[in-house]
Amino acid sequence: MEKTISVVIIEDTRKDVLRASQVLKRAGINNPAVFTFIPAALMFLEDVVSGARSCPDLMILDLDFGSESGFEVLRFYKAHPKLKSCQVIVWTVLGEREQELCQLFGIKHFVSKHNTDASLLGAISDVRDLSSNAAGVQ
């Protein structure tokens, strides 16, 4: 039986939340937690670090929140080793410069929203494969 994974979507656009949720559903993942404001997402992650909540297996993160920035989430993520078990897919309209910055944060999965849903689905599949392989290694 395949392990159920927990997912957090950090995205401010309703249309994109629905799109990501549909792609997750195609991957067999239901009921992601959704945060539409950076402060709410950071409060959730603070709870994870404190042990009040379980660490999600995957975060799908948009970087462009208008006056806020998803990079705040990446800074918090990088600063707290307890979050390292959570894989991050950056899913955004921003471009090459932001992708290079994400690499500095150790992010391996960067998907443009301009790409097809298959690109996001592929990144989700890659993350699941990485998680399965890591779980099998003793």
C-alpha positions as CSV (number, residue, x, y, z in Angstrom):
1,M,0.0,0.0,0.0
2,E,1.4,3.4,-1.0
3,K,2.1,5.9,1.8
4,T,-0.3,8.9,1.9
5,I,1.6,12.1,1.7
6,S,0.6,15.4,3.3
7,V,0.8,18.5,1.1
8,V,0.7,22.2,1.8
9,I,-0.1,24.6,-1.0
10,I,1.1,28.2,-0.4
11,E,-0.6,30.2,-3.2
12,D,-2.6,33.4,-3.2
13,T,-4.6,33.0,-6.4
14,R,-7.8,30.9,-6.2
15,K,-7.5,29.7,-9.8
16,D,-4.0,28.4,-9.2
17,V,-5.0,26.8,-5.9
18,L,-7.7,24.9,-7.8
19,R,-5.2,24.0,-10.6
20,A,-2.6,22.7,-8.1
21,S,-5.3,20.7,-6.3
22,Q,-6.5,19.1,-9.5
23,V,-2.9,18.1,-10.4
24,L,-2.5,16.7,-6.9
25,K,-5.7,14.7,-7.3
26,R,-4.4,13.3,-10.5
27,A,-1.4,12.1,-8.5
28,G,-3.7,10.5,-6.0
29,I,-3.2,13.2,-3.3
30,N,-6.2,14.7,-1.7
31,N,-7.0,17.3,0.9
32,P,-3.9,19.6,0.7
33,A,-3.7,22.3,3.4
34,V,-3.9,25.7,1.7
35,F,-2.4,29.0,2.8
36,T,-3.2,32.1,0.8
37,F,-1.2,34.5,3.0
38,I,2.5,34.3,3.8
39,P,2.1,35.1,7.5
40,A,-0.4,32.2,7.9
41,A,2.0,29.9,6.1
42,L,4.8,31.0,8.4
43,M,2.7,30.5,11.5
44,F,2.0,26.9,10.3
45,L,5.7,26.3,9.8
46,E,6.5,27.7,13.2
47,D,4.0,25.2,14.6
48,V,5.8,22.4,12.7
49,V,9.2,23.5,14.1
50,S,7.8,23.7,17.7
51,G,6.3,20.2,17.3
52,A,2.7,21.3,17.5
53,R,2.0,20.1,14.0
54,S,3.4,17.4,11.8
55,C,5.8,18.3,9.1
56,P,4.2,18.0,5.6
57,D,5.9,15.8,3.1
58,L,5.6,18.4,0.3
59,M,5.1,22.2,-0.1
60,I,4.0,23.7,-3.4
61,L,5.0,27.3,-3.1
62,D,4.3,30.3,-5.2
63,L,6.9,33.1,-4.9
64,D,4.8,36.0,-6.1
65,F,2.3,37.3,-3.6
66,G,2.1,40.9,-4.7
67,S,3.4,42.8,-1.7
68,E,4.6,39.6,0.0
69,S,7.2,37.1,-1.1
70,G,7.4,33.4,-1.1
71,F,11.1,33.8,-0.4
72,E,10.1,34.6,3.2
73,V,8.9,31.0,3.4
74,L,12.1,29.7,1.8
75,R,14.2,31.7,4.3
76,F,12.3,30.1,7.2
77,Y,12.5,26.7,5.6
78,K,16.3,26.9,5.1
79,A,16.8,28.2,8.7
80,H,15.1,25.3,10.4
81,P,16.6,21.8,9.9
82,K,13.4,20.2,11.2
83,L,11.7,21.2,7.9
84,K,14.3,19.5,5.7
85,S,12.2,16.3,5.5
86,C,9.6,18.4,3.6
87,Q,10.2,18.6,-0.2
88,V,9.5,21.9,-1.9
89,I,8.3,22.6,-5.4
90,V,8.4,26.2,-6.3
91,W,5.6,26.8,-8.8
92,T,5.5,30.3,-10.0
93,V,5.3,32.7,-13.0
94,L,8.7,34.2,-12.0
95,G,11.7,33.4,-14.2
96,E,15.3,32.4,-14.4
97,R,16.7,34.8,-11.8
98,E,14.3,33.5,-9.2
99,Q,15.1,29.9,-10.2
100,E,18.8,30.6,-9.6
101,L,17.9,32.1,-6.2
102,C,15.9,29.0,-5.3
103,Q,18.9,26.9,-6.1
104,L,20.8,28.9,-3.4
105,F,18.0,27.8,-1.0
106,G,18.6,24.2,-2.0
107,I,15.3,23.9,-4.0
108,K,15.6,21.2,-6.7
109,H,12.1,21.5,-8.2
110,F,11.2,24.8,-9.9
111,V,8.2,24.7,-12.2
112,S,6.9,27.6,-14.2
113,K,3.1,28.1,-14.2
114,H,3.4,28.8,-17.9
115,N,4.2,25.1,-18.4
116,T,1.5,22.5,-18.7
117,D,0.0,20.8,-15.7
118,A,2.1,17.8,-16.7
119,S,5.2,19.7,-15.6
120,L,3.8,20.1,-12.1
121,L,2.6,16.5,-12.1
122,G,6.1,15.4,-13.1
123,A,7.7,17.3,-10.2
124,I,5.2,15.8,-7.8
125,S,6.1,12.3,-9.1
126,D,9.8,13.1,-8.7
127,V,9.3,14.2,-5.1
128,R,7.3,11.0,-4.4
129,D,10.0,8.9,-5.9
130,L,12.7,10.7,-3.8
131,S,10.6,10.2,-0.7
132,S,10.1,6.5,-1.4
133,N,13.8,6.0,-2.0
134,A,14.8,7.9,1.1
135,A,12.3,5.9,3.2
136,G,13.8,2.6,1.9
137,V,17.4,3.6,2.8
138,Q,18.5,2.6,6.3
